[in-house]
Amino acid sequence: MSRRSKPVKRIPPADPIYNSVDISKFINRIMRRGKKSIAEKIFYSTMEKIKEKTNENPIETFQKALTNSTPLLEVKARRIGGSTYQVPIEVKPDRGMALSSSWLIASAKNRHGKSFIDKLTVELLDASNGIGAACKKREDTHKMAEANKAFAHYRY
């Protein structure tokens, strides 16, 4: 890794339908083995199903699901004097968005249902309402950080 300068942050181009970078990043997280067209079909079908079920703007539902599952704190293992402490640290916005999108996708995969489109639809709707596995994961992360607040002075 270069010590001279920080690497430039690459931002993917916005998706063609909704013109959003967050959606483009989410589609890239859904993608497996470089099959982006399949990931796009999955996401856009999910958006159509959300629109059918709620009669609301699916982008607002998606953004609400992301913000409801984005963590503000997380714990990081820090080794000091032979002991390992779980030190709570604040999460940067980019990392928070990445964590929440990966949690949403993972919890949708673990759901019971027919297709991934149906499972992702239900998970996004649950997360936008503040329930669901991704929101529970966020709450668990916050509880862990709160429990280890005593080690916050080991922050780096």
PARO-399671 format. One record per residue (C-alpha): x, z, y. Coordinates in steps of 0.25 Angstrom, whole numbers, plus 2048, in hexadecimal, padded with zeros to 3 digits. Example, Ala and Ser with C-alpha at 12.3 -4.5 7.8 and 13.67 -1.06 7.14 Angstrom:
2
83181F7EE/83781D7FC/
This chain:
156
800800800/8057FC80E/809808817/80A7FF823/7FB7FC826/7ED7FF820/7E77F3818/7DC7EC820/7CE7F081C/7C77E4815/7B87E3818/7B07D9810/7A87CF817/7997D3819/78F7CE80F/7887C1812/7797C6811/7797D4818/7867D2820/78B7E081D/7997E4819/7947F1811/78B7E8808/7977DF806/7A07EB802/7947F07F9/7937E27F2/7A27E37EF/7A17F07E9/7967EB7E0/79E7DF7DC/7A57DF7CE/7B07D67C9/7AF7CD7D6/7A17C97D4/79C7CA7E2/7907C17E1/78A7CA7D6/78D7D67DF/7867CF7EB/77A7CC7E2/7797DA7DE/7797E07EC/7707D67F2/7667D77E7/7677E67E9/7647E47F8/7587DC7F4/7527E67EB/7547F17F5/74C7E97FF/7417E77F5/7407F67F2/7417FC7FF/73D7F1809/7487F5812/7557EF817/75E7F080B/76B7F0813/7667FD81A/76380380C/7717FF807/778805814/770812812/774812803/783811807/78281B812/77B825809/7858247FE/792824807/79A830806/7A0837813/7AA84080B/7B183F7FE/7BB8477F6/7CA8427F4/7D38497EA/7DF84F7F1/7EB8557E9/7F18617F1/7FB86B7EA/7F88677DC/7E98697DE/7DF85D7E0/7D485F7EB/7C88577EE/7C98557FD/7BD850804/7C084480E/7B783C817/7B382E812/7B682281A/7AA81981D/7B080D814/7B3816809/7A681D80A/79F80F809/7A780B7FD/7A48187F6/7958177F9/7948097F4/79C80B7E7/7938187E5/7878107E7/78B8057DD/79080F7D3/7838177D3/77B80A7D2/7838067C6/7808147BF/7718127C2/76780E7B7/7608017B9/7607F37B6/7697EB7BF/7747EF7C9/76B7EA7D4/7607F37D1/7697FF7CF/7707FC7DC/7637FB7E3/75E8087DF/76C80F7E2/76C8097F0/75D80D7F3/76181B7ED/76D81C7F6/766818802/75C823800/76782D7FE/76682F7EF/76D8287E3/77A82A7DC/7838257E8/77D82F7F1/77F83A7E7/78D8367E6/78F8377F5/7898457F5/7928497E9/79E8447F1/79A84C7FD/7978587F5/7A58577EF/7AB8557FD/7A4861802/7A886A7F6/7B78677F9/7B6869808/7C0874806/7CB86A803/7C886180F/7D5866816/7DD85E80B/7D8852811/7E2847814/
